[in-house]
Amino acid sequence: MVHVSNPILIDREPYTPGLSREHVAGLTGLPLDAVAKLGSAENPFGASPLAQAAVADSLGILDIYPSWTNESLRRAIAARYGVAADQVVCGAGETEIIATLIRTFAAPGETVLMMEPCFPIYHIYTENDGRVPAYVPLGPDFALPIQAYIEQLRALRPAIAFITNPHSPSGHFMTEADIRQICDAAGDTLVVLDEAYIHFTETDGSIHLLPDYPNLIVLRTFSKVFGLAGLRVGFGVAASSIIWPLWNAKPTWNLGQAQLAGGVAALKDDVHVKRTVAMVAEMRGYVAQRFSGLHAFRMVPQSLANFFLVEILDTDRFDSTSIFEALLKRGVIVKDGSIFRGLGKRFLRVDVSLQRHMDRFVDALTEIEREGT
Ligand SMILES: Cc1ncc(COP(=O)(O)O)c(C=O)c1O
């Protein structure tokens, strides 16, 4: 029998990302464009048009190995955010960077701190080679537990501490003062600040804090506001001393020519970004107002992301999996909250999207409330 390095790699269910539109169209008989895909926080306007054109232009150089240091994209990111190119690392989505950071900065047996619930990828990669996740639960109504987090930072002295702004799955926002307090308390712990959804908060995020904190790396993705989830591009910005060991640890040619070209072009696509952010801001208000007609469900308030949590109030009749499946039958894909460790069976995570998708979702919930699943 071939040896597997950690039994968890056999015993654990792999992470299941959101279902595809094709799968649900096949299940329901609905046409593809009638399916509301609200489970993966993608951009319903599609990929940045500038990125699409650049990816098409890159076809002529697919025979040539890309720069293994992702040079063109690092330079573009550095210029856009006012840092040096040796402060930037790129990856096949943030997911690859998160996995590489964990391998690089936490040895097996060491602790990685995170809030609970959080993006499951943090604890999945922590556990893979026998590192130890430690969790700080969110407070009532998903309040971010900043003081409790700082206490655990001091008590456990973890190798890495993940924070997410805005948080996933709640969409709640951490202030600059909160982030500074965490970095101040972290000492030699690497603080990984995941800003996958930062554009939707209509703030500039925290890259400007880097000169003050040599223990901070800020992560961003092209998967969300730029609409490039299918291209797989993300990046991290930090002091060059944090970036350097990642050159040894990352897969060598981790981004292809199309990814580099698409990322460089997307950074210039302010039109696509603005249009997407404006739609999300408007639709958050719209869907909140439509929720006032529901009684068995509540929208958890104060998300500044392009998703929000739905709380099931009538727990005698429903749980997150029965609602997830009832919505699927009606052509609506959401995220069953029970996939998030610590969230349980009372919540679903739903994307903020175009009005017709929001209407389809709320209409389906209204029908489920009235008629059952
Ligand atoms: C909080 C958070 N961070 C990172 C990611 C990963 O993004 P990427 O597509 O860049 O791997 C996601 C994706 O859903 C996310 O929710």
The ligand as an SDF file (V2000), in Angstrom:
LIG
                    3D

 16 16  0  0  0  0  0  0  0  0999 V2000
  -11.9750   35.0490    1.7320 C   0  0  0  0  0  0  0  0  0  0  0  0
  -11.4640   34.4600    0.4610 C   0  0  0  0  0  0  0  0  0  0  0  0
  -10.1500   34.5060    0.2100 N   0  0  0  0  0  0  0  0  0  0  0  0
   -9.6330   33.9840   -0.9100 C   0  0  0  0  0  0  0  0  0  0  0  0
  -10.4450   33.3920   -1.8440 C   0  0  0  0  0  0  0  0  0  0  0  0
   -9.7800   32.6830   -3.0020 C   0  0  0  0  0  0  0  0  0  0  0  0
   -9.7150   33.3600   -4.1100 O   0  0  0  0  0  0  0  0  0  0  0  0
   -8.8890   32.8460   -5.3570 P   0  0  0  0  0  0  0  0  0  0  0  0
   -9.9140   32.5910   -6.4140 O   0  0  0  0  0  0  0  0  0  0  0  0
   -8.0040   34.0050   -5.6450 O   0  0  0  0  0  0  0  0  0  0  0  0
   -8.1210   31.6130   -5.0280 O   0  0  0  0  0  0  0  0  0  0  0  0
  -11.8100   33.3140   -1.6540 C   0  0  0  0  0  0  0  0  0  0  0  0
  -12.6610   32.6510   -2.6480 C   0  0  0  0  0  0  0  0  0  0  0  0
  -13.8080   32.4470   -2.5650 O   0  0  0  0  0  0  0  0  0  0  0  0
  -12.3340   33.8630   -0.4490 C   0  0  0  0  0  0  0  0  0  0  0  0
  -13.6360   33.7860   -0.1920 O   0  0  0  0  0  0  0  0  0  0  0  0
  1  2  1  0
  2  3  1  0
  2 15  2  0
  3  4  2  0
  4  5  1  0
  5  6  1  0
  5 12  2  0
  6  7  1  0
  7  8  1  0
  8  9  2  0
  8 10  1  0
  8 11  1  0
 12 13  1  0
 12 15  1  0
 13 14  2  0
 15 16  1  0
M  END
$$$$
